[in-house]
């Protein structure tokens, strides 16, 4: 890790931390607890909600498909702020960027790549959200460093989409094993691939676009200063424009999150812009934060929240204290109680870190 900050970082937009926290809270707390309860309750009226809390098997888009793109988008949104101090020091910039890239990539391998299994036959190289952030972060850092001005950055971002689009359109189809991105992963990683329905190497181009879209949002907010209402309006207009462009593009290239198609990238980016506009307007323009600041527990230690939530299981620890509830909850709801306890322990860890002003930076 790069460092541990023991004071509240200055100059941060509250909306960035709270929106990022909302995304992480949904991932590592609300969804697992809600899903466990809904399965135990087993009421057909909950099926439409549970449907939205699962991923689309292939073509299409559900609410839960927004979690990963929003995480990437928020990583980009913070870059204009976090990298500003390196504007005239490329050596320090690339030291920070490559350190972060390596750490995120290794953490991703630990989360889903079975790295700690120490079995070469079961290790997956590139299979995790943190690794997609690492790739998108690296690409975005290059664009921000060497394409001065938003016009050049937009051209570079459009170029990424075109480079991705050409072989995807002319060298394959849109099926799980017939698309070009799948063929690239199989050729370059072979048995070290993870779930074959997800692609990573060629999709890194559009991961970069998603992070870059977040960087555009960050630049809009950074330049706003006292014109916050205009910035919120700009975020909203861009979001609507991206969604319209995505729907038009989907007539040729379907919206498929598994391979991060251009249409999906723009669609999720558009929704991310709309969410950013809403949070920025309410929190940073209107100044309404009551009842929302607790989301900073997740947002200001987002990597810790993701890694602990995905990799560390506290169920046994909680069960050693809460086993007496089985007689009251029965075998149906007792697992829900244990799931609740597991994620409440994670919540308390993040709460403690926030109260102690411990913010892990990488």
RASULDA-V77882 format. One record per residue. N is the residue number from 1. SS is DSSP state (H for helix, E for strand, C for the rest). PHI is phi in radians with two decimals (999 if undefined). PSI is psi in whole degrees, 0 to 359 (none if undefined). Layout:
n = {N N}
ss = {SS SS}
phi = {PHI PHI}
psi = {PSI PSI}
This chain:
n = {1 2 3 4 5 6 7 8 9 10 11 12 13 14 15 16 17 18 19 20 21 22 23 24 25 26 27 28 29 30 31 32 33 34 35 36 37 38 39 40 41 42 43 44 45 46 47 48 49 50 51 52 53 54 55 56 57 58 59 60 61 62 63 64 65 66 67 68 69 70 71 72 73 74 75 76 77 78 79 80 81 82 83 84 85 86 87 88 89 90 91 92 93 94 95 96 97 98 99 100 101 102 103 104 105 106 107 108 109 110 111 112 113 114 115 116 117 118 119 120 121 122 123 124 125 126 127 128 129 130 131 132 133 134 135 136 137 138 139 140 141 142 143 144 145 146 147 148 149 150 151 152 153 154 155 156 157 158 159 160 161 162 163 164 165 166 167 168 169 170 171 172 173 174 175 176 177 178 179 180 181 182 183 184 185 186 187 188 189 190 191 192 193 194 195 196 197 198 199 200 201 202 203 204 205 206 207 208 209 210 211 212 213 214 215 216 217 218 219 220 221 222 223 224 225 226 227 228 229 230 231 232 233 234 235 236 237 238 239 240 241 242 243 244 245 246 247 248 249 250 251 252 253 254 255 256 257 258 259 260 261 262 263 264 265 266 267 268 269 270 271 272 273 274 275 276 277 278 279 280 281 282 283 284 285 286 287 288 289 290 291 292 293 294 295 296 297 298 299 300 301 302 303 304 305 306 307 308 309 310 311 312 313 314 315 316 317 318 319 320 321 322 323 324 325 326 327 328 329 330 331 332 333 334 335 336 337 338 339 340 341 342 343 344 345 346 347 348 349 350 351 352 353 354 355 356 357 358 359 360 361 362}
ss = {C C E E E C C C C C C C C H H H H H H H H H H H H H H H H H H H H H H H H H H H H C C H H H H H H H H H C C C C C C E E C C H H H H H H H H H H H H H H H C H H H H C H H H C C C H H H H H H H H H H H H H H H H H H H H H H H C C H H H C C H H H C C C C C C H H H H H H H H H H H H H H H H H H C C C H H H H H H H H H H H H H H H H H H H H H C C C C C C C C C H H H H H H H H H H H H H C C C C C C C C C C C H H H H H H H H H H H H H H H H H H H H H C C C H H H H H H H H H H H H H H H H H H H H H H C C C C C C E H H H C C H H H H H H H H H H H H H H H H H H H H H H H H C C C C C C C H H H H H H H C C H H H H H H H H H H C C C H H H H H H H H H H H H H H H H H H H H H H H H H H H H H H H H H H H H H H H H H C C C E E E C}
phi = {999 -1.21 -2.90 -2.09 -1.47 -1.92 -2.50 -1.15 -1.01 -1.57 1.26 -1.67 -1.45 -1.07 -1.09 -1.11 -1.17 -1.29 -1.16 -1.09 -1.13 -1.05 -1.08 -1.23 -1.07 -1.06 -1.32 -1.85 -2.50 -1.11 -1.05 -1.12 -1.23 -1.09 -1.12 -1.10 -1.16 -1.10 -1.14 -1.23 -1.18 0.91 -1.97 -1.00 -1.17 -1.52 -1.01 -1.08 -1.27 -1.07 -1.01 -1.32 -1.71 -2.38 -1.44 -1.13 -0.99 -2.67 -1.47 2.21 -2.72 -2.14 -0.98 -1.18 -1.26 -1.48 -1.05 -1.18 -1.03 -1.16 -1.07 -1.14 -1.02 -1.19 -1.07 -1.25 -1.09 -1.47 -1.13 -1.03 -1.49 -1.28 -1.70 -1.04 -1.27 -1.78 -0.96 -1.95 -2.43 -1.16 -1.09 -1.16 -1.04 -1.26 -1.10 -1.16 -1.11 -1.23 -1.09 -1.13 -1.01 -1.13 -1.11 -1.08 -1.15 -1.18 -1.06 -1.10 -1.16 -1.22 -1.12 -2.28 -1.66 1.02 -1.08 -1.38 -1.32 0.95 -2.04 -0.96 -1.34 -2.11 -1.57 -1.92 -1.41 -2.42 -2.55 -2.30 -1.00 -1.07 -1.26 -1.17 -1.12 -1.02 -1.14 -1.12 -1.11 -1.12 -1.08 -1.13 -1.07 -1.09 -1.13 -1.14 -1.35 -1.99 -2.04 -1.35 1.69 -1.14 -1.08 -1.13 -1.19 -1.13 -1.09 -1.12 -1.17 -1.10 -1.11 -1.06 -1.10 -1.17 -1.04 -1.15 -1.18 -1.02 -1.21 -1.11 -1.49 -1.87 -2.18 2.99 -2.27 -1.91 -1.54 -1.00 -1.94 -1.84 -1.40 -1.09 -1.08 -1.07 -1.11 -1.12 -1.06 -1.13 -1.23 -1.66 -1.97 0.93 -1.22 -1.52 -1.24 -1.68 -1.06 -1.16 -1.38 -1.92 -2.13 -2.34 -1.14 -1.20 -1.20 -1.04 -1.07 -1.41 -1.03 -1.06 -1.13 -1.06 -1.13 -1.15 -1.05 -1.09 -1.11 -1.08 -1.07 -1.08 -1.17 -1.06 -1.27 -1.14 -1.44 -1.13 0.93 -1.54 -1.68 -1.23 -1.11 -1.12 -1.12 -1.09 -1.13 -1.12 -1.02 -1.13 -1.10 -1.09 -1.04 -1.09 -1.08 -1.14 -1.13 -1.08 -1.07 -1.13 -1.14 -1.16 -1.16 -1.14 -1.15 -1.87 -2.03 -1.07 -1.39 -2.33 -1.17 -0.98 -1.99 0.93 -1.10 -1.02 -1.13 -1.13 -1.02 -1.25 -1.12 -1.13 -1.11 -1.11 -1.12 -1.08 -1.08 -1.13 -1.11 -1.11 -1.06 -1.11 -1.16 -1.13 -1.11 -1.24 -1.55 -1.63 -1.61 -1.37 1.35 -1.53 -2.24 -1.01 1.44 -2.04 -1.09 -1.11 -1.16 -1.13 -0.93 -1.47 -1.20 -1.60 -2.36 -1.11 -1.18 -1.09 -1.03 -1.17 -1.13 -1.15 -1.12 -1.53 -1.97 -1.84 -1.90 -1.77 -1.06 -1.11 -1.11 -1.23 -1.14 -1.14 -1.80 -1.86 -1.14 -1.16 -1.34 -1.03 -1.13 -1.67 -1.66 1.31 -1.21 -1.34 -1.74 -1.06 -1.05 -1.15 -1.04 -1.19 -1.09 -1.02 -1.08 -1.00 -1.42 -1.25 -1.11 -1.08 -1.02 -1.16 -1.09 -1.18 -1.09 -1.09 -1.09 -1.16 -1.13 -1.55 1.00 -1.80 -2.17 -1.42 -1.94 -2.25}
psi = {148 309 170 114 129 20 160 119 137 158 23 145 125 325 326 312 322 319 318 320 321 316 314 323 316 322 311 12 293 309 311 323 314 316 319 317 316 320 322 320 323 56 125 334 343 351 317 326 315 327 318 345 26 161 147 129 325 265 132 187 134 169 319 341 353 342 309 312 321 324 315 316 316 328 320 323 331 346 318 334 312 333 358 323 351 12 324 18 82 330 313 323 308 334 315 314 313 327 314 319 311 315 314 321 318 317 323 320 327 318 309 357 5 30 322 357 343 31 105 332 348 13 134 135 313 95 9 156 318 325 326 324 318 313 313 323 317 314 315 322 319 316 314 326 323 355 89 130 142 329 312 325 323 319 316 320 318 324 321 317 317 316 318 317 321 300 331 328 322 354 31 194 198 22 162 324 1 353 154 321 320 317 323 313 315 321 323 330 339 234 351 5 158 231 119 345 348 143 154 310 302 328 349 331 314 337 317 322 316 314 321 324 320 321 323 316 318 319 322 316 324 323 349 318 248 353 57 325 318 321 317 320 320 317 317 313 316 318 314 317 319 320 317 315 321 316 323 316 330 343 335 315 111 158 105 108 324 327 8 55 162 318 319 318 313 324 309 323 321 315 321 319 318 318 319 319 316 310 320 317 311 316 312 335 305 339 21 112 351 128 1 338 335 338 342 336 318 317 328 355 51 320 320 314 315 311 313 317 325 331 330 130 117 12 318 320 316 323 329 338 329 14 338 344 349 320 336 329 337 175 342 311 350 317 329 318 317 319 317 313 320 312 340 327 317 317 316 324 314 323 315 317 320 315 328 5 42 111 113 121 144 none}
